[in-house]
Amino acid sequence: MRLLAFDTAGDGCSAGCFAGAEPVAFARHAGASGQAERLVPMLAAVLADAGWGMEDLEALAVTIGPGSFTGIRTGLAAARGLALVRRLPAWPVTTLAALAAVADGADGLPLAVVLDARRGQVFLQRFDSSGAALDEPLMLAPELAAARLREPHHLVGSGAVALLRHLDATAMTLGDAVLDAVAVARAAAAARGRGEAPVHGTALAPLYLREPDARPSAGRSLLQA
């Protein structure tokens, strides 16, 4: 499967062309902003590096959240457009599933991906050794997240260390995982291997878990005194 995968939900922007889960071309920008300006040129660059045209692609994969509101919207807009124009199936990949796909293993332990959600909260989801989710992603206070881990787990993600203070650290292990297009491609390949189906471009939707700070004005005119 010739796959174009990209991530804009984390701290930065990355994209790559993949044969299955194996990278053919990859690019990354580490800045915390500018995804909207960088993504399309980055997609064009990795396609050129791979020697692929749009007609060579068989599928897309993109992160849908949780993460940066602006980044998620940027990635989904690009994925929807490409999927619809080129009639490509798309793999929606959560940031939690992407990290689970590249986490270094721990023999026999289930995996808990814990991301710093800011404001004193974390995003949490548990996975088995194949990368299949054991439960739904949640946003919780760290102590409530810890209460869900009643057995030993392998912890990864930006919120893992903060969670340890609420856990019996001797029963947990810590590992590393990087959120980027490689992780997205591996998560998509793992989902395909489990028999999960991709979606139509119109079905790509964000996973926010937290409501945006900016809200509509409930029908009130901005011109009113």
Disulfide bonds with the S-S distance in Angstrom:
none
